[in-house]
Each structure stands twice: as structure tokens, then as C-alpha cells.
Amino acid sequence: MTTPRDLRIVGLLWIVGGVGAILSPIVTGRLELGTGLLAVPAGIGLLRFRNGWRVFTLVSLWVSFIVTAIFLPVWLVSPRFSLSVFGWRSDSKLLALGLLGVVFAFALWQYRVLTRPAVRELFTGKRAEAV
């Protein structure tokens, strides 16, 4: 069974994100345990058509959408605004909105890939039963 290219990209990016979460303490010098560590098995699960990991990934995306919708307005009107990405720091709200827009669009694309009927069939096994 071949994996659609978009699904391979999503799975590999989750693995890369998980590796980043694992390596983050080395770069920052701070030990932080979080759900980012689960991105590695989630990415592998996506590549192996494990529906539980697809559901985990979809729930993670929905949580990020909800948290962004709740905290973005508060964050943007805050007088003590600051953005930090990989150790680089900026006080520009315009730059933050641009970056968040790109991240949000990317998350929507991942959601679209994971909810397409052809991709969903790969995880439910309906295609294998029909053959």
C-alpha cells in the first residue's frame, strides 16, 4: 500500500518536530517535558496508518486551534508583548501575526490532509476490506 505524498510529508514533519522537542533541552539548557515528545511516535504512526495516532494528531491540531483563538487576542493587546523563536527574540506584533498566520495555515493544511476521505480510508482499513 502506497502512502500519499501529503501524508508522508505530515508524518515526517511530526517526526522532525518530535526530534526538535527531544533536542530542545540541549539547545536551551532547560529540561522541559511536554507532549512534543509524542510527535515522534505520532509521525511514525501516521506513516504506518495507525488510526489512534491519526486521532491523536487531529486532537492536537484542534487543541492548537482553540488555544490560539483564546490566547491570541489577549497576547496581542498585552503591554508586555514578546515573541521568542529558537532563542531569537522580537517585540514586533506585526512579525508575530505573520508568523502565526503561516503556522495556522500550515496546521489547517495538515488537518485537511488527515481528514481527506482517501487518507481516512487508509487508517480505517476499508480499502483493504474491499479488495
C-alpha positions as CSV (number, residue, x, y, z in Angstrom):
1,M,0.0,0.0,0.0
2,T,1.5,3.3,-1.0
3,T,1.3,6.4,1.2
4,P,0.1,9.6,-0.4
5,R,2.8,12.2,-0.6
6,D,1.0,14.8,1.6
7,L,0.5,12.2,4.3
8,R,4.2,11.3,4.1
9,I,5.1,15.0,4.5
10,V,2.8,15.4,7.5
11,G,4.2,12.2,9.2
12,L,7.8,13.2,8.6
13,L,7.2,16.8,9.8
14,W,5.7,15.4,13.1
15,I,8.8,13.2,13.5
16,V,11.1,16.2,12.9
17,G,9.1,18.3,15.4
18,G,9.4,15.5,18.0
19,V,13.1,15.2,17.4
20,G,13.2,19.0,17.9
21,A,11.4,18.6,21.2
22,I,13.9,16.0,22.3
23,L,16.9,18.1,21.3
24,S,15.4,21.3,22.7
25,P,16.9,20.9,26.2
26,I,20.4,20.6,24.7
27,V,19.9,23.9,22.8
28,T,18.1,25.9,25.6
29,G,19.8,24.3,28.6
30,R,16.4,23.7,30.3
31,L,14.7,20.4,30.7
32,E,11.1,20.7,29.6
33,L,8.8,17.7,29.4
34,G,5.8,18.1,27.2
35,T,3.6,16.5,24.7
36,G,6.0,17.4,21.9
37,L,7.9,14.2,22.7
38,L,4.8,12.3,21.5
39,A,5.3,13.7,18.0
40,V,7.9,11.1,17.1
41,P,5.6,8.1,17.7
42,A,2.7,10.1,16.2
43,G,4.6,10.7,13.0
44,I,5.6,7.0,12.8
45,G,2.0,6.0,13.5
46,L,0.8,8.2,10.6
47,L,3.3,6.6,8.3
48,R,2.1,3.1,9.4
49,F,-1.6,4.0,9.1
50,R,-2.3,3.7,12.8
51,N,-5.7,5.3,13.4
52,G,-5.0,6.0,17.1
53,W,-2.1,8.3,16.1
54,R,-4.2,9.9,13.4
55,V,-6.8,10.8,16.1
56,F,-4.1,12.0,18.4
57,T,-2.7,14.2,15.7
58,L,-6.2,15.6,14.9
59,V,-6.9,16.3,18.6
60,S,-3.5,18.0,18.9
61,L,-4.3,20.2,15.9
62,W,-7.8,21.1,17.4
63,V,-6.2,22.0,20.7
64,S,-3.8,24.3,19.0
65,F,-6.6,26.0,17.1
66,I,-8.6,26.5,20.3
67,V,-5.7,27.7,22.3
68,T,-4.7,30.1,19.6
69,A,-8.2,31.5,19.3
70,I,-8.4,32.1,23.1
71,F,-4.9,33.5,23.8
72,L,-4.0,35.3,20.6
73,P,-6.2,38.4,21.3
74,V,-5.0,38.5,24.9
75,W,-1.4,38.2,23.8
76,L,-1.7,40.9,21.2
77,V,-3.2,43.5,23.5
78,S,-0.8,42.8,26.3
79,P,1.6,45.7,27.0
80,R,4.4,43.2,27.8
81,F,4.5,41.5,24.4
82,S,7.4,39.4,23.3
83,L,8.0,36.6,20.7
84,S,10.8,34.1,21.1
85,V,11.5,31.5,18.4
86,F,14.5,29.2,18.8
87,G,16.3,31.7,21.0
88,W,15.6,34.7,18.7
89,R,13.5,37.4,20.4
90,S,11.3,40.1,18.9
91,D,8.8,42.7,20.2
92,S,7.1,43.2,16.9
93,K,3.4,42.3,16.9
94,L,3.3,42.5,13.1
95,L,6.0,39.9,12.8
96,A,4.3,37.7,15.3
97,L,1.0,37.9,13.4
98,G,2.7,37.0,10.2
99,L,4.5,34.0,11.8
100,L,1.3,32.8,13.5
101,G,-0.6,33.2,10.2
102,V,1.9,30.9,8.5
103,V,1.8,28.4,11.3
104,F,-2.0,28.5,11.4
105,A,-2.2,27.9,7.6
106,F,0.2,25.0,7.9
107,A,-1.9,23.4,10.7
108,L,-5.0,23.8,8.6
109,W,-3.3,22.1,5.7
110,Q,-2.3,19.2,8.0
111,Y,-5.9,18.9,9.2
112,R,-7.1,18.9,5.6
113,V,-4.7,16.1,4.7
114,L,-5.7,13.9,7.6
115,T,-9.4,14.3,7.1
116,R,-9.5,13.7,3.3
117,P,-11.7,10.6,2.5
118,A,-8.9,8.8,0.7
119,V,-6.5,9.3,3.6
120,R,-9.1,8.4,6.2
121,E,-9.8,5.1,4.3
122,L,-6.1,4.2,4.7
123,F,-6.5,4.4,8.5
124,T,-9.8,2.6,8.8
125,G,-8.9,-0.3,6.6
126,K,-12.0,0.0,4.4
127,R,-9.8,-0.1,1.3
128,A,-8.2,-3.4,2.4
129,E,-11.6,-5.0,3.1
130,A,-12.9,-4.0,-0.3
131,V,-10.0,-5.8,-2.2
